[in-house]
Amino acid sequence: QVQLVESGGGLVQPGGSLRLSCAASGFTLDRYAIGWFRQAPGKKREGVSYISSSDGSTYYADSVKGRFTISRDNAKNTVYLQMNSLKPEDTAVYYCAQVHIYGSIWYNVGSWGQGTQVTVSS
């Protein structure tokens, strides 16, 4: 189990940008695949993006492809989600978690943290 803390959320206008951070506590993140998830009020939690631990491959949901970029900084033990061209429908609480990847199927493992709120509003 890896303990992760999300930060970087906030209020931004449509078309703006935010960078979310996912920092590990007491673990080395480069050993794990890490994913970002989000949950808007009244909606199911959905997977947004992940970055693998082996080859560094990345995945993006169609809804964010071309706008979001996931990356990791092993020296800082942190995974980032750069969010550009934000839309109101991106408004949600964003969570990061360790993930297991099986081809096109991926799952979060471990417990959820508090997440970080992203609000995109004009």
Protein Blocks (a to p, Z undefined) as FASTA:
>chain_A
ZZdddehiacddehiacddddddehiafklpccddddddehiacddfbdcdfklopacdd
fklgokaccdddfklopacdddehiafklgccddddddddehjaccdedjddebjadddd
ZZ
